[in-house]
């Protein structure tokens, strides 16, 4: 069982590693499409997933109910593949600011589903934590400025796609927690998420019809391979292992707020690496997000911890 309150920081650390994704993806996008990159990542991660699933296959023994299978497909197909496709497509159909704003609804979907599926009770003052977290993500995205949206900007296909992505990402948090409560270890759930996504990602690559470019030889090919390996095993594997380890001892409703470390670190990476100046509003949002994480950790430390699943 994780020490009280520590699970929040495991989730936040896993989400933090998602923020370094652009460091590796920029070079890869010169040679592959986004769908091809994700597909190749998952093929590499099969090197981890297959041995883990074979070794811990007993954790599925007698558990292949409709609910378990549905949860496995939800986190692998919905969270890893379909949500990303919906969110990417949303920018082609809707107002950029509206799409970003509606994506911030993700914690709300996770909280509602956690209440319905997991019967989670919200801790005291959780409403304040949620308001502070949503305010922090707003400031990270828009600063102190207003996106100046009208109803016509919110009533578009792009906004519906953005809401769909937010629902799938929020639901993935809950379904991952559901699997962890069924006696599956965090390493096993991580392996399931990666391996089950491969068939769907393969179909998406085929459906896109994009050809594979020649990388070239020598140093250029080696650099692409190194970036692909780091992409797969740092913001890919390591982040998800930390995330599910933290989720195993943390309520899904709290974990979904801890995931906001991702946009906070993303803004910091843009400033340090890509020389994108931070606004005062973004700094305020960054501070607000990490303040919420501290408050969540303290709240979790004062609450009874959920039982850890068997490994």
Helices and strands as residue ranges (DSSP letters): H 6-18, H 21-28, H 34-55, G 57-60, H 66-73, I 74-82, H 83-93, H 96-103, H 106-117, H 126-142, H 151-154, H 157-180, H 186-208, H 219-232, I 233-238, H 239-247, H 252-258, H 261-272, H 280-302
